Amino acid sequence: MNKKKLTLGQKEHYNQKGYVILRELFSQTECDDFVGYMMDLHAGRRKLDGFTLRQADEWGRTHNQHAYDPIAMEWLIDVRLRQPLYDCLGEDADGIQTMYFWKGSEQRRHQDQFYLPRCISAWIALQDISIENGTIYVQPSSHKNRLITRHDFEEAGDFHGLDYNDAVDLLFEENNLPEIEVEASPGDVVFFHGVLIHRGGPILNRESFRHVLANHYIPHGLTGWDLGWPRYSFDGEKH
Ligand SMILES: O=C(O)CCC(=O)C(=O)O
């Protein structure tokens, strides 16, 4: 394993705030190469079996590209991500999901563990990212409050009758904590807790790109993973 552990301060930041940013974990060249590759795929200059966009709109995003693309797989289980994930989770991680964004998502507030129980995220900036091109906004320390689950929408549930994102907005208000935007440069990685409330911010410059690979992981020892997707350990093992 790459032994570069999080410092005590970084661990404390993750535990208290629900996220930690490691700067320049990947090089500019690696980021540029990946962005170039993704632009080529999008333009059809390169062919890759299985390559599709998740949404119908022009820039959409890819979903679980690692399942058919060895390059995306390398980015999911890159050794430099292993120790930070270990330090945040307290155990080794398995990769379960990748999403490549060419542009900002403007996705409403949510908690990733609603979709992927026990997950943690490694959000990898492949270029400069700010409020201009639709960075993510996080509500620090919101991971210390509750996770909204599907049970909350059942008849006796706390958020019965509400739309999921409206429910998260309510929880966000109740938390009464400030929200901050993430500023990132190529190669920076934001590790964040799956209960942390976050969103894709508005894109102020509609022409701008915002190349990001968002990876999701679950604890290696987690049993009862029922989404039916394969999980990949950092040793490259599929299980
Ligand atoms: O990058 C974004 O805009 C959204 C990412 C996100 O919500 C996630 O990775 O869970």
The ligand as a MOL file (V3000), in Angstrom:
LIG
                    3D

  0  0  0     0  0            999 V3000
M  V30 BEGIN CTAB
M  V30 COUNTS 10 9 0 0 0
M  V30 BEGIN ATOM
M  V30 1 O -19.7470 16.6110 -9.1120 0
M  V30 2 C -20.9250 16.8610 -8.9560 0
M  V30 3 O -21.4560 17.8440 -9.4500 0
M  V30 4 C -21.7890 15.9730 -8.1180 0
M  V30 5 C -21.0340 14.8590 -7.5150 0
M  V30 6 C -21.8080 14.1470 -6.5060 0
M  V30 7 O -22.8460 14.5740 -6.0730 0
M  V30 8 C -21.3010 12.9010 -5.9800 0
M  V30 9 O -20.2290 12.4550 -6.3820 0
M  V30 10 O -21.9840 12.3180 -5.1450 0
M  V30 END ATOM
M  V30 BEGIN BOND
M  V30 1 2 1 2
M  V30 2 1 2 3
M  V30 3 1 2 4
M  V30 4 1 4 5
M  V30 5 1 5 6
M  V30 6 2 6 7
M  V30 7 1 6 8
M  V30 8 2 8 9
M  V30 9 1 8 10
M  V30 END BOND
M  V30 END CTAB
M  END
